[in-house]
Amino acid sequence: MDLLKQTSVCITHAGLNTVLESLAQGVPQVAIPVAFDQPGVAARIANKQTGVVTSLDELTAEHLSTLLNEVLTNPVYQRNARKLQKAIAEANGLAVAADLVEESLGVTDTIQAAR
């Protein structure tokens, strides 16, 4: 997370955790999905214009350089990543998720009493 706070772009396999962590810092992505849910996550990156997507088959140093240049020079990606950063912060997702887990396990009262 500390490294993402200092970056201008994240090169990712489009794993959901990496993409969410990147967006939570307002960092746009270059996504190179490989398997599982990654193509779907990459499609959302493209749709929301928080980055660009390429396939592993198309990946070359020159192509990656072109994609990085696009993300770094076109302000739409940074702007959209920042919009989602704000939405993620406002959603307070981690705390809400923790509350839901605690509630489903029936431990909410015990935890709150310990606080």
C-alpha positions as CSV (number, residue, x, y, z in Angstrom):
1,M,0.0,0.0,0.0
2,D,2.9,2.4,0.8
3,L,4.3,1.8,-2.7
4,L,0.9,2.4,-4.4
5,K,0.7,5.8,-2.6
6,Q,3.8,6.8,-4.5
7,T,3.0,5.5,-7.9
8,S,1.4,7.1,-11.0
9,V,0.2,3.8,-12.5
10,C,-0.1,0.2,-11.5
11,I,0.7,-2.6,-13.8
12,T,-1.5,-5.5,-12.7
13,H,-2.8,-8.9,-13.7
14,A,-6.2,-7.5,-12.9
15,G,-6.7,-9.5,-9.7
16,L,-9.5,-7.9,-7.7
17,N,-7.4,-7.2,-4.6
18,T,-4.7,-5.4,-6.5
19,V,-7.2,-3.4,-8.5
20,L,-9.2,-2.3,-5.5
21,E,-6.0,-1.4,-3.6
22,S,-4.9,0.6,-6.6
23,L,-8.2,2.4,-6.9
24,A,-8.3,3.0,-3.1
25,Q,-5.2,5.1,-3.7
26,G,-6.5,6.7,-6.9
27,V,-4.0,5.0,-9.1
28,P,-4.9,4.1,-12.7
29,Q,-3.9,0.7,-14.1
30,V,-2.5,-1.1,-17.0
31,A,-4.2,-4.5,-16.8
32,I,-2.9,-7.8,-18.2
33,P,-5.4,-10.4,-17.2
34,V,-4.3,-14.0,-17.1
35,A,-7.0,-16.3,-15.7
36,F,-10.0,-16.8,-13.4
37,D,-11.9,-13.5,-12.7
38,Q,-9.1,-11.3,-14.1
39,P,-10.6,-10.8,-17.6
40,G,-13.9,-9.7,-16.0
41,V,-12.1,-7.3,-13.6
42,A,-10.0,-6.0,-16.6
43,A,-13.2,-5.4,-18.6
44,R,-14.5,-3.2,-15.7
45,I,-11.2,-1.3,-15.7
46,A,-11.7,-0.6,-19.4
47,N,-15.4,0.2,-19.0
48,K,-14.9,2.7,-16.2
49,Q,-11.8,4.0,-17.9
50,T,-9.6,3.7,-14.8
51,G,-6.9,2.2,-17.0
52,V,-6.2,0.2,-20.2
53,V,-6.2,-3.5,-20.8
54,T,-4.1,-5.8,-23.0
55,S,-3.8,-9.5,-23.4
56,L,-0.7,-11.5,-22.4
57,D,-0.5,-12.6,-26.1
58,E,-0.1,-9.0,-27.3
59,L,2.3,-8.0,-24.6
60,T,5.7,-6.7,-25.8
61,A,8.0,-4.1,-24.2
62,E,7.0,-1.6,-26.9
63,H,3.3,-2.3,-26.5
64,L,3.6,-1.9,-22.7
65,S,5.5,1.3,-23.2
66,T,2.7,2.6,-25.4
67,L,0.0,1.6,-22.8
68,L,1.9,3.2,-20.0
69,N,2.3,6.4,-22.0
70,E,-1.5,6.4,-22.7
71,V,-2.4,6.1,-19.0
72,L,0.2,8.6,-17.8
73,T,-0.6,11.3,-20.4
74,N,-4.4,11.0,-20.8
75,P,-6.0,12.6,-17.7
76,V,-9.3,10.6,-18.1
77,Y,-7.7,7.6,-16.4
78,Q,-6.4,9.5,-13.4
79,R,-9.7,11.4,-13.1
80,N,-11.8,8.3,-13.1
81,A,-9.4,6.5,-10.7
82,R,-9.8,9.4,-8.3
83,K,-13.6,9.3,-8.6
84,L,-13.6,5.6,-7.6
85,Q,-11.1,6.4,-4.8
86,K,-13.6,8.8,-3.4
87,A,-16.5,6.3,-3.8
88,I,-14.4,3.5,-2.1
89,A,-13.6,5.8,0.9
90,E,-17.2,6.9,1.2
91,A,-18.5,3.3,1.2
92,N,-16.2,2.4,4.2
93,G,-16.3,-1.1,2.7
94,L,-13.9,-2.8,5.1
95,A,-15.7,-1.7,8.2
96,V,-19.1,-2.6,6.7
97,A,-17.8,-6.0,5.6
98,A,-16.4,-6.6,9.1
99,D,-19.7,-5.7,10.7
100,L,-21.6,-8.1,8.4
101,V,-19.2,-10.9,9.2
102,E,-19.5,-10.3,12.9
103,E,-23.3,-10.1,12.7
104,S,-23.5,-13.3,10.7
105,L,-21.4,-15.1,13.3
106,G,-23.4,-13.6,16.1
107,V,-20.4,-12.0,17.8
108,T,-21.4,-8.3,17.4
109,D,-22.5,-8.0,21.1
110,T,-19.4,-9.7,22.4
111,I,-17.0,-7.5,20.4
112,Q,-18.8,-4.3,21.2
113,A,-18.9,-5.2,24.9
114,A,-15.1,-5.7,24.8
115,R,-14.5,-2.3,23.2
